[in-house]
Amino acid sequence: MIVLGFDTSAAHVAAALFRDGEIVAETREDMLRGQAERLMVLLEEILDSQRITWRDLDAIGVGVGPGNFTGIRVAVSAARGLALGLGVPAIGINRFEVIESGLTRSGIPSVHAPQDKVYVKDAKGEQRLLLAQDANALGEKLNFEPEGFNPAPTIARLAAKQIHETHARPAPLYIKSADAAPARDAPPQIIP
């Protein structure tokens, strides 16, 4: 079984290749912008490094957030397009699942957000955005991904475990609405 996992939900572009029970290649590049331009090139490079073609893939695992609004859309769109073109399943894995899979202790899976806020998944499974001070007041340790962590290997492994399950198409996990707003100007009048 070969699964390609990737993620652009934060200030990085990350990918990993899972083959027959182990991660055989992985990479992560820090970047604030440009994930859309770099993602497909990076995926080609990781496949080429193992002499694997797109047609060899059995599934795609993709990070669906929470995180950077545009970054999430980049990865999810790429995964859905690849899955459709290749005829393989695309499996969405959220960052809370990535964090939970590595936890050996109790705590709240947490993801840093802008403006001194934190995305959390509490003990009841509720996902929400809180001010950092409110998140710290929840009474349990907040568990974050380590600095420089590559989520792609975990995404690929988790996707491989779910490959035989029925899945909806991956969809972005947006816990808060986008910061951008629609234009206030009236649309131009189209003359027949």
ChimeraX attribute file (.defattr): number of C-alpha atoms within 10 A of each C-alpha:
attribute: neighborCount
match mode: 1-to-1
recipient: residues
	/A:1	13
	/A:2	20
	/A:3	29
	/A:4	31
	/A:5	32
	/A:6	34
	/A:7	32
	/A:8	33
	/A:9	29
	/A:10	24
	/A:11	16
	/A:12	21
	/A:13	28
	/A:14	26
	/A:15	29
	/A:16	28
	/A:17	28
	/A:18	25
	/A:19	19
	/A:20	10
	/A:21	12
	/A:22	13
	/A:23	18
	/A:24	15
	/A:25	16
	/A:26	19
	/A:27	18
	/A:28	19
	/A:29	16
	/A:30	13
	/A:31	13
	/A:32	12
	/A:33	14
	/A:34	13
	/A:35	25
	/A:36	17
	/A:37	10
	/A:38	13
	/A:39	21
	/A:40	13
	/A:41	10
	/A:42	19
	/A:43	22
	/A:44	13
	/A:45	14
	/A:46	20
	/A:47	19
	/A:48	12
	/A:49	11
	/A:50	12
	/A:51	9
	/A:52	14
	/A:53	10
	/A:54	14
	/A:55	10
	/A:56	13
	/A:57	21
	/A:58	19
	/A:59	27
	/A:60	27
	/A:61	34
	/A:62	33
	/A:63	35
	/A:64	29
	/A:65	28
	/A:66	27
	/A:67	25
	/A:68	19
	/A:69	21
	/A:70	16
	/A:71	27
	/A:72	24
	/A:73	20
	/A:74	20
	/A:75	29
	/A:76	27
	/A:77	17
	/A:78	18
	/A:79	27
	/A:80	21
	/A:81	13
	/A:82	17
	/A:83	20
	/A:84	13
	/A:85	11
	/A:86	16
	/A:87	13
	/A:88	17
	/A:89	26
	/A:90	28
	/A:91	31
	/A:92	27
	/A:93	27
	/A:94	22
	/A:95	26
	/A:96	22
	/A:97	16
	/A:98	20
	/A:99	19
	/A:100	19
	/A:101	13
	/A:102	11
	/A:103	14
	/A:104	7
	/A:105	9
	/A:106	12
	/A:107	17
	/A:108	25
	/A:109	24
	/A:110	25
	/A:111	22
	/A:112	17
	/A:113	18
	/A:114	10
	/A:115	8
	/A:116	10
	/A:117	16
	/A:118	22
	/A:119	26
	/A:120	26
	/A:121	20
	/A:122	17
	/A:123	12
	/A:124	6
	/A:125	10
	/A:126	8
	/A:127	18
	/A:128	16
	/A:129	19
	/A:130	15
	/A:131	15
	/A:132	17
	/A:133	11
	/A:134	12
	/A:135	21
	/A:136	14
	/A:137	11
	/A:138	11
	/A:139	10
	/A:140	13
	/A:141	15
	/A:142	20
	/A:143	19
	/A:144	20
	/A:145	18
	/A:146	8
	/A:147	6
	/A:148	10
	/A:149	11
	/A:150	21
	/A:151	28
	/A:152	29
	/A:153	27
	/A:154	24
	/A:155	32
	/A:156	29
	/A:157	22
	/A:158	20
	/A:159	25
	/A:160	24
	/A:161	10
	/A:162	13
	/A:163	19
	/A:164	10
	/A:165	9
	/A:166	9
	/A:167	12
	/A:168	9
	/A:169	15
	/A:170	21
	/A:171	20
	/A:172	25
	/A:173	20
	/A:174	16
	/A:175	15
	/A:176	12
	/A:177	8
	/A:178	10
	/A:179	6
	/A:180	6
	/A:181	7
	/A:182	5
	/A:183	7
	/A:184	6
	/A:185	6
	/A:186	6
	/A:187	7
	/A:188	6
	/A:189	6
	/A:190	5
	/A:191	4
	/A:192	3
